[in-house]
Amino acid sequence: MRKKYNGYPPPPKWITIESKTMMKESFGPHATPRAGKTSDYQKDPIGNLSKHIALATGSMKLKKNEYEIKKETKKIFNELKKDLDDDLMMGKSELIRGFKLTIGIDTKFNVSKNEKYKNMYIFEDITK
């Protein structure tokens, strides 16, 4: 999921979220669940975002638009692309941050809980 943060400034202007789920049976009543590890691409959220922007841009140039970027979102897409390019030129991310969201779920696929957490959402900054 990618979203423009409407409170900009202050940074970040954009965030990218990698989500993981974990079944309740895998953690105890006082545990902090840790879902599956992030993939190599997910460990570098800015690089992963950059890769997908390049793929989407190439797809649009070939008139395929496999990422289904609509006319009304193309301006936002181009703004994100420019900000990503600017961030990469600076060598560090000032405008874009990556996060991992772990969601504990029960056997009915509802958000789980335990004695430590009322709702099982763990949000971690994974920006390098």
N, C-alpha and C positions, 0 to 999 in steps of 0.2 A: 504494500500500500504506500502511495506517495501522496503527500499533502502539503500545500503551501500554508505556512503558519501565519495567520492574519495579524498577529501581534508584532510583526517585524517593524522597526527594530525593537528590542535587541535581538542578536543572533540566537538561535539559528532562524533563517528565513524558511528553510525547507527541512523536512525530516523524512527519512525512509524507515520503515518498520518491517523487520523480519519476524514472523510469528511461528511459534512452536507450541504444541500441545503435549500434555502429559496426563495419563490416566491416574485417578486417585489411588488406585491399588499400589501404585509405585512409590508412594511417600507416606510417612507416618503422621500422627496427630500433631506433632510439634515441628515438623520438618519444613524446610524451604525447598520446594521442588525445583529440580534442574532438568529441563527437557533436553531433548537431543542436542548434540553439539551443532554449531553453525557449520555450514559447508564452507569450503575454501572461498567461494564467491561471497558468501554471507559474512565472512570474517572481515572483508573489506567492503563495507556497504557503499562507499563512495565509488570505488572501482566497479562494483556490481551495477550501480545506477548508471555510471558512465557507459558500461557495456550495453545496457538495455537502451540507452538513448541513442547510441550509435546504430544499434540494430533497428530501432524504430525509425530513425532518420533515413537509413538505407532502404527500409521497406516503403517509406513514403515516396522516396525518389523513384523507386521502381513501380509506383502506383499500386502497390499491394496493400499497404496500410494494415499489416498484420496485428499491430498493437491497437488498432481501431481508434486512432486519435481523431477526434471530431473537429470540425472547423471552429466551434466555439471554445475548444480547449487548446487549439494550436498556439495561440498567443501565450498562454501559460506554459505550455511545453517549451516554446522557444525561449522564454524567460528563464526557465529551469536549466535549459541547455547552456545558455550564456553564463549563468551563475556557476554552474558546474565547471565550465571551461575556465572561468576566472579563478575559482577555488584551486583547480589543478595547477594553474600557472603560479599561484602563490605558494604551492607546495604543502599547504595545510588547509583544512576545511574550516572556514569561518561562517559560511552561509548554510552549509548542509551538515546534518548530523544523522547518524545511523543508530537505531535502537533495536534490541531484541525483546519481544514480548512473549513471555511464557504464560500459557493459560492452563491451569489444572482443570480437568473435566471429569465428571463422573460417568457411570455406565450408560446414562441416558443423554450424554453429551451436553449436560448443563455445566455451568461454571461451578467448580467444586469449592470446598472450604475445609479447613481443619481447625484445631484449637488455636493455632497461631495466626491464621488469616481468615477474615470473614469472606473474602472473595479471593480466589487464587489467580491473581495477576502479578507477575514479576516483570518489571520493566528495567532493562539494563542498557546503558550507553555502550555501544560497540564501535564507536568512531575511533579510528587510530589517531 
